[in-house]
């Protein structure tokens, strides 16, 4: 309770973008909210208990409930939400997504640009309905190494201009991506570009999600440029070459 003659300043509110399986909605929360408080706001919107929510920021899991979101907001206001399978029918909050995407293994799909970059967890052997932000999307494939801090991630960028679903599966030990048009034969997709990110470039291997996000942000900026680019990739800056 404030002392007599004093007032309490109202909390500064921020509009947070929550993305789940490619669909999204906005929440107004205090800029100083914790991860747990953000989950509680999601619970009020969707009816999903905070303990059943997995939140990610730029692909990194947010496992510390008392961490404040303030510093994250300097980089992006988009958080990715993964729900347990029994809550998949919550998609009625967003409307049906236009493209089905199935994968035979768990991996991340990325879409969007610099300000709305999102990473979406694809569960193994299940079809997700995802609203892509453009004709381009990226798939995180061929992760080398198992120890956090020393892994190498390879991201392949694909472009699809036709309607149809996307199938990601392993063929003869190699990750392949196929377009399955409505009423037509499936087509193997060829990446329009490939990027690599090496975690070992970070001086410290015990970084929290905020420091990880700051380290990887230049790499994500490069991916965002590719995802929103036209078919001509010749103008991608040479200054990004230190990521390869």
NUFITI-453927 format. One line per 2 residues: their letters; for each residue x, y, z of C-alpha. Coordinates in steps of 0.5 Angstrom, whole numbers, plus 500, padded with zeros to 3 digits. Each point is the difference from the previous one (the first is absolute). Layout:
N
A> X/Y/Z | ...
END
This chain:
244
XX> 500/500/500 | 503/507/498
XX> 501/505/506 | 495/506/501
XX> 501/505/495 | 504/496/495
XX> 498/496/493 | 502/493/497
XX> 502/501/493 | 496/495/495
XX> 504/495/497 | 503/501/493
XX> 496/495/496 | 503/496/494
XX> 496/496/494 | 503/493/500
XX> 499/496/494 | 499/493/501
XX> 501/495/494 | 498/493/501
XX> 501/495/494 | 500/506/495
XX> 494/503/503 | 500/506/505
XX> 497/505/504 | 502/506/504
XX> 500/501/508 | 501/506/504
XX> 504/499/506 | 505/504/504
XX> 506/502/497 | 503/497/507
XX> 496/494/500 | 504/493/501
XX> 500/494/496 | 495/497/505
XX> 495/506/500 | 500/500/492
XX> 498/492/500 | 494/502/505
XX> 498/505/495 | 500/495/495
XX> 496/495/504 | 495/506/501
XX> 499/500/492 | 501/493/499
XX> 498/496/506 | 507/496/500
XX> 503/499/507 | 507/504/500
XX> 503/493/502 | 498/497/493
XX> 503/506/496 | 507/500/497
XX> 502/507/498 | 506/502/495
XX> 503/506/498 | 504/500/493
XX> 500/492/501 | 503/500/507
XX> 496/497/506 | 498/505/505
XX> 500/495/507 | 501/505/505
XX> 493/503/503 | 503/506/503
XX> 504/503/494 | 497/506/498
XX> 498/502/493 | 503/507/500
XX> 506/498/497 | 498/496/494
XX> 495/505/498 | 506/504/497
XX> 501/495/495 | 493/497/498
XX> 493/500/503 | 498/493/498
XX> 500/494/504 | 499/493/497
XX> 495/496/504 | 500/492/500
XX> 494/496/503 | 499/493/502
XX> 497/496/495 | 493/500/503
XX> 500/507/500 | 501/500/492
XX> 493/502/499 | 501/507/503
XX> 501/502/493 | 492/503/500
XX> 503/506/503 | 504/501/493
XX> 496/498/495 | 502/494/495
XX> 507/500/497 | 501/500/493
XX> 506/495/499 | 501/493/503
XX> 507/498/502 | 502/493/502
XX> 507/498/503 | 502/493/501
XX> 505/502/506 | 500/506/505
XX> 503/506/497 | 499/508/499
XX> 497/504/494 | 501/507/500
XX> 496/506/496 | 499/507/500
XX> 505/506/500 | 504/504/505
XX> 495/503/504 | 495/494/500
XX> 505/494/499 | 497/494/503
XX> 503/493/502 | 494/494/500
XX> 502/493/503 | 497/495/495
XX> 499/493/504 | 502/494/497
XX> 495/496/496 | 494/505/501
XX> 497/505/495 | 500/507/502
XX> 496/506/497 | 504/506/499
XX> 499/507/497 | 507/502/497
XX> 501/507/500 | 503/500/492
XX> 501/495/495 | 507/498/503
XX> 501/496/506 | 506/497/504
XX> 502/493/503 | 505/499/505
XX> 503/494/498 | 507/496/501
XX> 501/502/507 | 507/497/501
XX> 502/499/507 | 496/499/507
XX> 503/504/505 | 497/507/501
XX> 505/505/498 | 504/496/495
XX> 495/498/495 | 499/502/492
XX> 493/502/498 | 499/500/492
XX> 494/504/498 | 497/499/493
XX> 496/505/496 | 494/497/496
XX> 495/504/495 | 493/498/499
XX> 496/504/495 | 495/494/499
XX> 494/498/504 | 501/493/504
XX> 503/497/506 | 507/499/502
XX> 503/494/502 | 507/499/504
XX> 503/493/500 | 506/496/500
XX> 502/497/493 | 506/495/500
XX> 503/504/506 | 499/507/498
XX> 495/505/502 | 495/502/494
XX> 494/505/499 | 495/498/495
XX> 494/504/498 | 493/496/499
XX> 495/504/496 | 493/499/500
XX> 498/495/496 | 507/499/497
XX> 507/496/500 | 505/503/506
XX> 506/504/498 | 507/500/503
XX> 502/507/502 | 507/502/499
XX> 502/505/505 | 501/507/497
XX> 506/501/506 | 503/497/506
XX> 503/504/506 | 504/497/506
XX> 500/502/507 | 506/498/504
XX> 499/500/508 | 507/499/501
XX> 501/507/498 | 497/503/507
XX> 506/501/505 | 496/497/505
XX> 496/494/500 | 496/501/506
XX> 495/506/497 | 493/501/502
XX> 495/501/495 | 500/507/500
XX> 508/500/499 | 499/494/495
XX> 495/505/496 | 504/506/500
XX> 506/495/497 | 496/497/494
XX> 496/506/498 | 505/502/495
XX> 499/493/497 | 492/501/500
XX> 500/507/497 | 504/496/494
XX> 494/495/500 | 495/505/500
XX> 503/503/494 | 500/494/496
XX> 493/498/503 | 497/507/497
XX> 504/500/494 | 498/499/493
XX> 503/494/495 | 506/504/499
XX> 505/499/506 | 506/504/497
XX> 499/506/504 | 501/496/507
XX> 506/504/503 | 507/497/501
XX> 500/503/507 | 496/493/502
XX> 506/495/498 | 503/499/507
XX> 494/496/501 | 502/494/495
END
